[in-house]
Amino acid sequence: VTKLATPVVSVPAASGALGRLLVIGGGGHAWVVTEAARAQGWRVLGYFDDDESTSLGDKTPRLGPISGAAAATAPAAERGGPGDEDLPWAVIALGSLDLRARLIQVLPGLYAVVRHPSAIVSPSARIGAGTFIGATAVVQGRTQVGDHTIINTGAIVEHDCVIGINVHIAPGAKVGGGVRIGRDTLVGIGSSIRPGVKIGSGCTIGVGAAVVSDVPDNARAIGVPARATHSWSDSDDS
Ligand SMILES: CC(C)(COP(=O)(O)OP(=O)(O)OC[C@H]1O[C@@H](n2cnc3c(N)ncnc32)[C@H](O)[C@@H]1OP(=O)(O)O)[C@@H](O)C(=O)NCCC(=O)NCCS
């Protein structure tokens, strides 16, 4: 994907502009995002993925490789803001945080907040553009969620948290009140984060971990209680 000058456009979650949606990614996570988007009321036009063998079902055509998404989403950013029903919106629906981080840098777009109708989001929470909030997930009061973050199926993010850009709170993870999480961090399936803890950027919290103390940048924390160890690779986050 060629780096483009146009910046990512951030829009508030409460824009309510449910229009046409382009999905970037065609794997399992994209399937989940696409179904949630339809349930929410988006008209999904299709998806971009480099792998021709991917499928999001008959209703969702593959529109081409991910490089094609730049051309498809750029006009939206240039032509106007939220509320114009003619604008196509976009959501990055790839599981890999590394790949997501790279695309966020290069893909212009008017990014949607895709939120399954069964998710509960406090009116006082602030949700960044491009964020996905899965079925039965909960985001409590005064919590801030950065752009392009995933609050996956059944995850709970309690009050007064600050969650960075491109974070993945995996299914069933529980994040206590006042927790801070840096960008590009994976909080693994079913893990629990003690209230008030700070987790750095680029971290991986393992499946089922109980994080009871701060975790430095680029660390991996696993176990109960979790111990922080070496840097992580992106091999296991999708
Ligand atoms: C922590 C993690 C990144 C390690 O992955 P990995 O480097 O491939 O590690 P391996 O599977 O090779 O396991 C290495 C060792 O760590 C142990 N281990 C792996 N994950 C663990 C976890 N979550 N908690 C405790 N121990 C763990 C293994 O049992 C193994 O121990 P051994 O050497 O004594 O046999 C991965 O297991 C994990 O938890 N990823 C999060 C995935 C996730 O939630 N994705 C979200 C998808 S929606």
The ligand as a MOL file (V3000), in Angstrom:
LIG
                    3D

  0  0  0     0  0            999 V3000
M  V30 BEGIN CTAB
M  V30 COUNTS 48 50 0 0 0
M  V30 BEGIN ATOM
M  V30 1 C 1.0190 -15.6630 25.3430 0
M  V30 2 C 1.0050 -16.1210 23.8780 0
M  V30 3 C 1.1790 -14.8820 22.9530 0
M  V30 4 C 2.1440 -17.0790 23.6890 0
M  V30 5 O 2.1400 -17.5360 22.3810 0
M  V30 6 P 3.4160 -18.3860 21.8270 0
M  V30 7 O 4.6210 -17.5230 21.8670 0
M  V30 8 O 2.9930 -18.9720 20.5220 0
M  V30 9 O 3.6250 -19.4480 22.9830 0
M  V30 10 P 3.5400 -21.0510 22.9150 0
M  V30 11 O 2.1690 -21.5050 22.5280 0
M  V30 12 O 4.7000 -21.5260 22.0940 0
M  V30 13 O 3.7910 -21.4280 24.4280 0
M  V30 14 C 5.0130 -21.1860 25.0660 0
M  V30 15 C 4.8600 -21.5570 26.5300 0
M  V30 16 O 4.0290 -20.6000 27.1820 0
M  V30 17 C 2.8680 -21.2540 27.7300 0
M  V30 18 N 1.7480 -20.3660 27.4860 0
M  V30 19 C 1.2920 -19.9370 26.2850 0
M  V30 20 N 0.2780 -19.1010 26.4620 0
M  V30 21 C 0.0680 -18.9940 27.7810 0
M  V30 22 C -0.8560 -18.2750 28.5530 0
M  V30 23 N -1.7750 -17.4670 28.0000 0
M  V30 24 N -0.7930 -18.3890 29.8920 0
M  V30 25 C 0.1190 -19.1960 30.4680 0
M  V30 26 N 1.0460 -19.9000 29.7710 0
M  V30 27 C 1.0160 -19.7990 28.4450 0
M  V30 28 C 2.7510 -22.5770 26.9930 0
M  V30 29 O 2.0790 -23.5140 27.7690 0
M  V30 30 C 4.1880 -22.9080 26.7580 0
M  V30 31 O 4.7120 -23.4130 27.9590 0
M  V30 32 P 5.8550 -24.5680 27.9430 0
M  V30 33 O 7.0430 -23.9380 27.2740 0
M  V30 34 O 6.0620 -24.8460 29.3960 0
M  V30 35 O 5.2740 -25.6920 27.1750 0
M  V30 36 C -0.3410 -16.8030 23.4880 0
M  V30 37 O -0.4430 -18.0980 24.0310 0
M  V30 38 C -1.5460 -16.0110 23.9200 0
M  V30 39 O -2.0540 -16.1130 25.0440 0
M  V30 40 N -2.0220 -15.1510 22.9780 0
M  V30 41 C -3.2100 -14.3410 23.1090 0
M  V30 42 C -4.1760 -14.7620 21.9880 0
M  V30 43 C -5.4750 -14.0090 22.0270 0
M  V30 44 O -6.1140 -13.8060 23.0420 0
M  V30 45 N -5.8730 -13.5740 20.8290 0
M  V30 46 C -7.1030 -12.8630 20.6330 0
M  V30 47 C -7.8540 -13.5170 19.4900 0
M  V30 48 S -9.4970 -12.9180 19.3320 0
M  V30 END ATOM
M  V30 BEGIN BOND
M  V30 1 1 1 2
M  V30 2 1 2 3
M  V30 3 1 2 4
M  V30 4 1 2 36
M  V30 5 1 4 5
M  V30 6 1 5 6
M  V30 7 2 6 7
M  V30 8 1 6 8
M  V30 9 1 6 9
M  V30 10 1 9 10
M  V30 11 2 10 11
M  V30 12 1 10 12
M  V30 13 1 10 13
M  V30 14 1 13 14
M  V30 15 1 14 15
M  V30 16 1 15 16
M  V30 17 1 15 30
M  V30 18 1 16 17
M  V30 19 1 17 18
M  V30 20 1 17 28
M  V30 21 1 18 19
M  V30 22 1 18 27
M  V30 23 2 19 20
M  V30 24 1 20 21
M  V30 25 1 21 22
M  V30 26 2 21 27
M  V30 27 1 22 23
M  V30 28 2 22 24
M  V30 29 1 24 25
M  V30 30 2 25 26
M  V30 31 1 26 27
M  V30 32 1 28 29
M  V30 33 1 28 30
M  V30 34 1 30 31
M  V30 35 1 31 32
M  V30 36 2 32 33
M  V30 37 1 32 34
M  V30 38 1 32 35
M  V30 39 1 36 37
M  V30 40 1 36 38
M  V30 41 2 38 39
M  V30 42 1 38 40
M  V30 43 1 40 41
M  V30 44 1 41 42
M  V30 45 1 42 43
M  V30 46 2 43 44
M  V30 47 1 43 45
M  V30 48 1 45 46
M  V30 49 1 46 47
M  V30 50 1 47 48
M  V30 END BOND
M  V30 END CTAB
M  END
